[in-house]
């Protein structure tokens, strides 16, 4: 006959014990690290062990953060960046696809660079590189963003024109230029191709015309964001504190991706040039949020940073609603994966298949509230416990204050059945505040709107929120701007305003 003995023991002691099944959390010595060389994230769900993150015990400092809108992705990223700056004096460069971070960066004393609003990047700037290397990078970007790679002759013509523009500007293709040397622009490259076409001696004018047409989309007046002299020094971004590069004002995905690729290319070269330093921690973290075009392509420099970043003390954070948008080379090689609330089964299947976590963990992820997370960490050495564990909640610099906005009542049956359409929004206060600011609403009015939402229990319908805004005297044009910032399409916006009165 078996005897059962009841004991009272501490959670950290319990976490050390070997269970008949695999233990559900790593031992405390893997979770609680030197506070001077790690950042606090929260406490574990099962045993309440404080979890502090450091890349010292991991294969690399890179993170993938996945979860639906409102699950707490940006809250986690902001908390991580602020604490990394406290502990390691880490610089952060946010490639801000949708303008989600710019208000927060300003509030935090950082710098926001808004392309197309007075700021320009000359993608032919060298930042200490040999011109021939920059030519290869520019052509790599064009290969990813256009079909030039399918036309060998057009690709050759474009590459040679870029090289010639550097030579005409007094550069040696194989030598690093003197500091302060002024690079040519894409407009000069287009002019060289035009000159060759007008000369009439080239045997295949159609090839030239197509090469010119492809470049002209980036050099037209009003859309020449990358074909003017730079107004910012990209080379200094990795040592400028907290910086958001706001790409939301650019006209389409192609322009945003070109800017992001240039930034990554320049940071990669800066990373290699600076090399390793004796200071502990991370020198810089690059954030890619929903940048699927950049994060998904095999030829992206994001992959190079993942592979080489550790030895140069550079980190990369890739955040996305859809884990399949992240290139497998990135997703399978990051040292840390943070899983917040996941909406679709196919995404959950992908994560479980990639990270090999249990059905228990899968079930828990499916029940997550805002800020709750599962962490997968890849340690240096083989371990005898599961890599995936549950966090009670991300503990941020500010309380995780969540507002719920329901859109179900305004959607048609067909829209309700469409899994790609969001029916409910969970917004942290800081994110909702940013969306109000982006729509052009002043701080005093924002305070009144939050007071109204507090009275409603922080939960309302989307048409209810529009009604509150109308009653406060906010114009319909401003409300439309706000709803578009919520990624709501125009025909649904029309219904919302009609229902709001």
C-alpha positions as CSV (number, residue, x, y, z in Angstrom):
1,X,0.0,0.0,0.0
2,X,1.4,3.4,-1.0
3,X,1.7,6.3,1.3
4,X,1.1,9.9,0.4
5,X,3.2,12.5,2.1
6,X,2.1,16.2,1.9
7,X,4.8,18.8,2.0
8,X,5.0,22.5,1.8
9,X,7.7,23.6,-0.5
10,X,8.7,26.7,-2.5
11,X,7.9,27.0,-6.2
12,X,11.6,27.4,-7.1
13,X,12.4,24.1,-5.3
14,X,9.5,22.4,-7.1
15,X,10.7,23.7,-10.5
16,X,14.0,21.7,-9.9
17,X,12.3,18.4,-9.5
18,X,12.1,15.8,-12.2
19,X,8.5,14.7,-12.9
20,X,7.5,11.5,-14.6
21,X,6.3,13.6,-17.5
22,X,8.3,16.4,-19.0
23,X,8.4,19.4,-16.5
24,X,6.2,22.3,-17.7
25,X,8.8,25.1,-17.0
26,X,12.5,25.5,-17.1
27,X,14.3,25.4,-13.7
28,X,14.5,28.8,-12.0
29,X,18.3,29.2,-12.7
30,X,17.4,29.4,-16.5
31,X,14.6,31.9,-15.8
32,X,16.0,34.2,-13.2
33,X,19.3,35.8,-14.4
34,X,21.7,38.4,-13.2
35,X,19.5,41.6,-13.0
36,X,22.4,43.8,-14.2
37,X,22.7,41.8,-17.4
38,X,19.0,40.9,-18.1
39,X,15.6,42.4,-18.5
40,X,12.5,41.5,-16.5
41,X,9.5,40.3,-18.6
42,X,7.1,38.8,-16.1
43,X,6.4,35.8,-13.9
44,X,5.7,32.2,-15.1
45,X,2.1,31.0,-15.0
46,X,2.5,27.7,-13.2
47,X,5.1,28.4,-10.5
48,X,5.3,32.2,-10.4
49,X,9.0,32.3,-11.1
50,X,10.3,35.8,-12.1
51,X,11.5,35.6,-15.7
52,X,14.4,37.9,-16.8
53,X,15.6,37.6,-20.4
54,X,19.2,37.6,-21.4
55,X,20.8,36.4,-24.6
56,X,23.9,35.3,-22.7
57,X,22.5,31.7,-22.3
58,X,20.8,31.7,-25.8
59,X,22.0,30.9,-29.2
60,X,21.4,34.5,-30.3
61,X,19.7,37.8,-29.3
62,X,17.0,37.7,-31.9
63,X,13.2,37.5,-31.3
64,X,10.1,36.6,-33.3
65,X,6.9,37.9,-31.8
66,X,3.6,36.5,-33.1
67,X,0.0,37.2,-32.2
68,X,-3.2,38.9,-33.5
69,X,-3.8,42.6,-33.4
70,X,-4.5,43.6,-29.8
71,X,-2.8,40.6,-28.3
72,X,0.0,42.7,-26.9
73,X,2.8,42.6,-29.5
74,X,3.6,46.3,-29.5
75,X,3.3,46.4,-25.7
76,X,5.9,43.7,-25.4
77,X,8.2,45.3,-28.0
78,X,8.0,48.7,-26.3
79,X,8.7,47.2,-22.9
80,X,11.6,45.2,-24.2
81,X,13.2,48.2,-25.9
82,X,12.8,50.5,-22.9
83,X,14.3,47.9,-20.5
84,X,17.1,47.1,-22.9
85,X,18.0,50.8,-23.0
86,X,18.1,50.8,-19.1
87,X,20.2,47.7,-18.7
88,X,22.5,47.8,-21.7
89,X,22.1,51.4,-23.1
90,X,20.8,49.6,-26.3
91,X,19.9,51.7,-29.3
92,X,16.7,50.8,-31.1
93,X,15.8,51.3,-34.8
94,X,12.1,50.6,-35.5
95,X,11.2,50.2,-39.1
96,X,7.6,51.4,-38.6
97,X,5.6,50.1,-41.5
98,X,2.2,51.4,-40.4
99,X,3.2,54.4,-38.2
100,X,2.2,52.4,-35.0
101,X,5.2,53.4,-33.0
102,X,5.8,57.1,-33.9
103,X,3.6,58.6,-31.2
104,X,5.2,56.4,-28.5
105,X,8.7,57.2,-29.7
106,X,8.0,60.9,-29.5
107,X,6.5,60.5,-26.0
108,X,9.6,58.5,-25.0
109,X,12.0,61.3,-26.2
110,X,13.1,59.4,-29.3
111,X,13.4,60.6,-32.9
112,X,10.8,60.0,-35.6
113,X,11.9,60.2,-39.3
114,X,8.9,60.4,-41.6
115,X,9.8,59.8,-45.2
116,X,7.9,61.9,-47.8
117,X,7.3,64.6,-45.1
118,X,10.5,66.5,-45.6
119,X,12.9,63.5,-45.0
120,X,14.6,61.8,-47.9
121,X,17.0,58.9,-48.4
122,X,19.3,58.6,-51.3
123,X,19.6,54.9,-51.7
124,X,23.0,55.4,-53.5
125,X,24.6,56.8,-50.4
126,X,27.6,54.8,-49.5
127,X,27.9,55.1,-45.7
128,X,31.5,54.0,-45.8
129,X,31.0,51.2,-48.4
130,X,32.7,50.6,-51.7
131,X,30.5,51.7,-54.6
132,X,30.6,48.3,-56.2
133,X,29.1,46.7,-53.0
134,X,26.3,49.3,-52.9
135,X,25.6,48.5,-56.6
136,X,25.1,44.9,-55.7
137,X,22.8,45.9,-52.8
138,X,20.7,48.2,-55.0
139,X,20.3,45.5,-57.6
140,X,19.4,42.9,-55.0
141,X,16.6,45.2,-53.8
142,X,15.3,45.7,-57.3
143,X,15.4,41.9,-57.8
144,X,13.2,41.5,-54.8
145,X,10.8,44.4,-55.6
146,X,10.6,44.3,-59.4
147,X,10.8,41.8,-62.2
148,X,14.2,43.0,-63.4
149,X,15.8,39.7,-62.5
150,X,13.8,38.0,-65.2
151,X,15.3,40.2,-67.9
152,X,19.1,39.7,-68.0
153,X,19.8,42.5,-70.5
154,X,17.7,45.0,-68.6
155,X,19.4,44.0,-65.4
156,X,22.9,44.5,-67.0
157,X,21.9,47.9,-68.4
158,X,20.7,49.1,-65.0
159,X,23.7,47.8,-63.1
160,X,26.1,49.4,-65.5
161,X,24.3,52.7,-65.4
162,X,24.5,52.7,-61.6
163,X,28.2,52.0,-61.8
164,X,28.7,54.7,-64.4
165,X,26.9,57.3,-62.2
166,X,29.4,56.6,-59.4
167,X,32.4,56.9,-61.8
168,X,31.0,60.2,-63.2
169,X,30.7,61.5,-59.7
170,X,34.5,60.8,-59.1
171,X,34.3,57.6,-57.2
172,X,36.5,54.5,-57.6
173,X,34.2,51.5,-57.7
174,X,36.6,49.3,-55.6
175,X,37.6,51.8,-53.0
176,X,36.0,53.2,-49.9
177,X,35.3,56.9,-50.5
178,X,36.5,59.7,-48.3
179,X,34.0,60.8,-45.6
180,X,31.6,63.5,-46.8
181,X,31.8,62.4,-50.5
182,X,28.5,63.2,-52.2
183,X,26.9,60.2,-53.9
184,X,25.0,60.5,-57.2
185,X,21.2,59.7,-57.2
186,X,18.9,57.4,-59.1
187,X,17.9,60.4,-61.2
188,X,21.4,60.6,-62.6
189,X,21.2,56.8,-63.3
190,X,17.9,57.3,-65.2
191,X,19.5,60.2,-67.1
192,X,22.4,58.0,-68.3
193,X,19.9,55.4,-69.6
194,X,17.9,58.1,-71.3
195,X,21.1,59.5,-72.9
196,X,21.9,56.0,-74.2
197,X,18.4,55.7,-75.6
198,X,18.5,59.1,-77.3
199,X,21.9,58.3,-78.8
200,X,20.2,55.7,-81.0
201,X,23.2,53.4,-81.3
202,X,22.0,50.8,-78.9
203,X,20.8,47.7,-80.7
204,X,17.8,46.9,-78.5
205,X,15.9,50.2,-77.6
206,X,13.0,48.3,-76.1
207,X,15.3,46.9,-73.4
208,X,16.5,50.4,-72.6
209,X,12.9,51.7,-72.5
210,X,11.8,49.1,-70.0
211,X,14.9,49.6,-67.8
212,X,14.1,53.3,-67.7
213,X,10.5,52.8,-67.0
214,X,11.3,50.5,-64.1
215,X,13.6,53.1,-62.4
216,X,11.3,56.0,-63.2
217,X,8.7,54.8,-60.7
218,X,11.2,55.8,-58.0
219,X,12.4,59.1,-59.5
220,X,9.1,60.8,-60.6
221,X,8.6,64.3,-59.1
222,X,6.6,63.8,-55.9
223,X,7.6,60.2,-55.5
224,X,11.4,60.7,-55.5
225,X,11.8,59.8,-51.9
226,X,14.9,57.8,-52.7
227,X,16.3,59.9,-55.5
228,X,17.2,63.1,-53.7
229,X,20.1,64.0,-51.5
230,X,19.6,62.4,-48.1
231,X,18.3,64.6,-45.3
232,X,19.4,62.1,-42.6
233,X,22.6,60.2,-41.9
234,X,21.5,56.5,-42.0
235,X,25.0,55.5,-40.8
236,X,24.3,57.1,-37.4
237,X,21.0,55.4,-36.8
238,X,22.6,52.5,-34.8
239,X,23.9,54.9,-32.2
240,X,21.1,57.4,-32.0
241,X,19.0,56.1,-29.1
242,X,15.4,55.3,-29.9
243,X,14.5,56.0,-33.6
244,X,11.3,55.2,-35.6
245,X,11.5,55.3,-39.3
246,X,7.9,56.1,-40.2
247,X,7.1,54.5,-43.6
248,X,3.3,54.9,-43.3
249,X,3.4,58.1,-45.4
250,X,4.9,56.3,-48.4
251,X,2.4,55.5,-51.2
252,X,2.6,51.7,-51.3
253,X,4.3,48.5,-50.1
254,X,7.0,48.7,-52.8
255,X,8.2,52.0,-51.6
256,X,8.1,50.9,-47.9
257,X,10.0,47.8,-48.7
258,X,12.7,49.7,-50.6
259,X,13.2,52.0,-47.6
260,X,13.4,49.1,-45.2
261,X,15.8,47.1,-47.3
262,X,18.1,50.1,-47.6
263,X,18.1,50.6,-43.8
264,X,18.8,46.9,-43.2
265,X,21.6,47.0,-45.8
266,X,23.2,50.0,-44.2
267,X,22.9,48.7,-40.7
268,X,24.3,45.4,-41.7
269,X,27.4,47.1,-43.1
270,X,27.7,49.3,-40.0
271,X,27.4,46.2,-37.8
272,X,30.3,44.6,-39.7
273,X,32.4,47.7,-39.7
274,X,32.0,48.4,-36.0
275,X,32.6,44.8,-35.0
276,X,32.4,43.4,-31.5
277,X,33.1,45.7,-28.5
278,X,33.9,44.9,-24.9
279,X,30.7,46.4,-23.6
280,X,28.1,43.9,-22.3
281,X,24.7,43.4,-23.8
282,X,23.3,44.6,-27.1
283,X,24.5,47.7,-29.0
284,X,21.4,48.0,-31.2
285,X,18.1,46.3,-31.9
286,X,16.3,46.5,-35.2
287,X,12.5,46.1,-35.1
288,X,10.6,44.8,-38.2
289,X,6.8,45.0,-37.5
290,X,4.5,43.4,-40.1
291,X,7.3,44.0,-42.7
292,X,6.3,40.8,-44.5
293,X,8.0,41.8,-47.9
294,X,11.3,42.2,-46.2
295,X,11.0,39.4,-43.6
296,X,9.9,36.7,-46.1
297,X,12.4,36.9,-48.9
298,X,15.5,34.6,-48.8
299,X,17.6,37.5,-50.2
300,X,16.7,39.9,-47.4
301,X,19.5,41.4,-45.2
302,X,17.3,40.6,-42.2
303,X,18.5,37.0,-42.7
304,X,22.1,38.1,-42.7
305,X,21.5,40.0,-39.4
306,X,20.0,36.9,-37.9
307,X,23.0,34.8,-38.9
308,X,25.7,37.3,-37.9
309,X,24.1,39.6,-35.4
310,X,25.2,37.9,-32.2
311,X,28.9,38.3,-32.8
312,X,28.4,42.0,-33.5
313,X,26.0,42.6,-30.6
314,X,23.1,43.4,-32.9
315,X,19.6,42.1,-32.3
316,X,16.6,41.7,-34.6
317,X,12.9,41.7,-33.5
318,X,10.4,40.5,-36.1
319,X,6.8,40.9,-35.2
320,X,3.8,39.6,-37.2
321,X,0.2,38.4,-37.0
322,X,1.1,35.7,-39.4
323,X,4.1,33.5,-38.6
324,X,4.2,32.1,-42.1
325,X,5.0,35.6,-43.3
326,X,8.4,35.3,-41.6
327,X,11.1,33.6,-43.6
328,X,11.8,30.1,-42.3
329,X,15.5,31.0,-42.0
330,X,14.6,33.8,-39.6
331,X,11.9,31.9,-37.7
332,X,13.9,28.7,-37.2
333,X,17.0,30.6,-36.1
334,X,15.8,33.2,-33.6
335,X,16.9,32.6,-30.0
336,X,13.5,33.5,-28.6
337,X,9.9,33.1,-30.0
338,X,7.1,34.9,-28.2
339,X,3.6,33.6,-28.9
340,X,0.7,35.8,-27.8
341,X,-2.9,35.1,-28.8
342,X,-3.2,33.3,-32.1
343,X,-6.3,33.4,-34.2
344,X,-6.1,30.8,-37.0
345,X,-5.6,27.1,-36.6
346,X,-3.3,27.0,-39.6
347,X,-1.0,29.4,-37.8
348,X,-1.2,27.4,-34.6
349,X,-0.4,24.2,-36.6
350,X,2.7,26.0,-38.1
351,X,4.0,27.1,-34.7
352,X,3.4,23.7,-33.1
353,X,5.0,21.9,-36.0
354,X,8.0,24.3,-36.0
355,X,8.6,24.5,-32.2
356,X,7.3,21.0,-31.2
357,X,5.3,22.1,-28.1
358,X,2.7,20.0,-26.4
359,X,-1.1,20.0,-26.9
360,X,-1.4,21.4,-23.4
361,X,0.7,24.5,-24.4
362,X,-1.4,24.7,-27.6
363,X,-4.6,24.7,-25.6
364,X,-3.3,27.4,-23.3
365,X,-2.3,29.7,-26.2
366,X,-5.8,29.4,-27.6
367,X,-7.2,30.8,-24.3
368,X,-4.8,33.6,-23.9
369,X,-6.0,37.1,-22.9
370,X,-4.1,40.3,-23.8
371,X,-0.5,40.2,-22.7
372,X,-0.4,36.5,-21.8
373,X,2.4,34.7,-23.7
374,X,4.2,31.4,-24.4
375,X,8.0,31.7,-24.7
376,X,10.2,29.3,-26.7
377,X,13.9,29.8,-26.0
378,X,16.9,28.1,-27.7
379,X,19.6,27.6,-25.2
380,X,23.3,27.2,-25.9
381,X,23.5,23.7,-24.5
382,X,21.1,20.8,-24.6
383,X,18.6,20.9,-21.7
384,X,16.4,18.3,-20.0
385,X,13.2,20.4,-19.9
386,X,10.9,21.8,-22.5
387,X,11.9,25.0,-24.3
388,X,8.4,26.4,-24.3
389,X,6.8,27.8,-21.1
390,X,3.9,30.0,-20.2
391,X,4.1,33.5,-18.9
392,X,1.3,34.8,-16.6
393,X,1.4,38.2,-18.3
394,X,4.0,40.6,-19.8
395,X,4.7,43.2,-17.1
396,X,5.3,46.5,-18.8
397,X,6.6,49.9,-17.8
398,X,3.0,51.0,-17.5
399,X,-0.1,48.8,-16.6
400,X,-1.5,46.8,-19.5
401,X,-4.7,48.9,-19.9
402,X,-6.8,47.3,-22.5
403,X,-9.9,48.7,-24.4
404,X,-12.2,46.4,-26.3
405,X,-13.9,47.6,-29.4
406,X,-16.4,45.2,-31.1
407,X,-17.2,45.5,-34.8
408,X,-19.5,42.4,-35.1
409,X,-22.8,44.3,-35.0
410,X,-21.9,46.4,-38.1
411,X,-20.7,43.5,-40.3
412,X,-22.8,41.6,-42.8
413,X,-23.2,37.8,-42.4
414,X,-20.7,37.3,-45.2
415,X,-18.2,39.6,-43.5
416,X,-18.7,37.8,-40.2
417,X,-17.9,34.5,-41.9
418,X,-14.7,35.9,-43.5
419,X,-11.9,35.0,-41.2
420,X,-9.6,37.7,-42.6
421,X,-11.9,40.5,-41.3
422,X,-11.4,41.5,-37.7
423,X,-14.5,41.4,-35.5
424,X,-13.1,42.6,-32.2
425,X,-10.2,44.9,-31.4
426,X,-8.2,44.8,-28.2
427,X,-6.1,47.9,-27.9
428,X,-3.7,48.9,-25.2
429,X,-4.2,52.4,-24.0
430,X,-0.9,53.6,-25.5
431,X,-1.8,52.2,-28.9
432,X,-5.3,53.6,-28.9
433,X,-3.8,57.0,-27.8
434,X,-1.4,56.7,-30.8
435,X,-4.3,56.1,-33.2
436,X,-6.2,59.2,-31.9
437,X,-3.0,61.3,-32.3
438,X,-2.4,59.9,-35.9
439,X,-6.0,61.0,-36.8
440,X,-5.2,64.5,-35.7
441,X,-7.1,64.6,-32.4
442,X,-5.7,66.9,-29.7
443,X,-4.5,65.9,-26.3
444,X,-7.4,67.5,-24.4
445,X,-10.0,65.8,-26.6
446,X,-8.2,62.5,-26.2
447,X,-8.5,62.8,-22.4
448,X,-12.2,63.3,-22.8
449,X,-12.6,60.3,-25.1
450,X,-10.8,58.1,-22.6
451,X,-13.0,59.4,-19.8
452,X,-16.0,58.4,-21.9
453,X,-14.6,55.0,-22.5
454,X,-13.9,54.5,-18.8
455,X,-17.6,55.2,-18.1
456,X,-18.5,52.5,-20.7
457,X,-16.3,50.0,-18.9
458,X,-13.5,50.2,-21.5
459,X,-15.8,48.2,-23.9
460,X,-17.8,49.6,-26.7
461,X,-19.0,48.8,-30.3
462,X,-17.1,50.5,-33.1
463,X,-20.3,52.5,-34.0
464,X,-20.6,53.4,-30.3
465,X,-17.1,54.8,-30.3
466,X,-17.9,56.8,-33.5
467,X,-21.0,58.1,-31.7
468,X,-18.9,59.2,-28.7
469,X,-16.5,61.0,-31.1
470,X,-19.4,62.8,-32.9
471,X,-21.0,63.9,-29.6
472,X,-17.6,65.4,-28.6
473,X,-17.6,67.5,-31.8
474,X,-15.0,65.6,-33.7
475,X,-15.6,65.9,-37.5
476,X,-16.6,63.0,-39.7
477,X,-13.4,63.5,-41.7
478,X,-11.3,63.0,-38.6
479,X,-13.4,59.9,-37.6
480,X,-12.9,58.5,-41.0
481,X,-9.1,59.0,-40.7
482,X,-9.2,57.3,-37.3
483,X,-11.2,54.3,-38.6
484,X,-8.9,53.9,-41.6
485,X,-6.0,53.8,-39.1
486,X,-7.8,50.8,-37.5
487,X,-7.6,49.2,-41.0
488,X,-11.3,49.3,-41.5
489,X,-12.4,49.5,-45.2
490,X,-14.4,52.4,-46.6
491,X,-17.7,50.6,-47.2
492,X,-17.8,49.5,-43.5
493,X,-16.8,53.0,-42.4
494,X,-19.9,54.3,-44.2
495,X,-22.1,51.9,-42.3
496,X,-20.4,52.8,-39.0
497,X,-21.0,56.6,-39.5
498,X,-24.6,56.0,-40.6
499,X,-25.3,53.9,-37.4
500,X,-23.5,56.4,-35.2
501,X,-25.9,59.1,-36.4
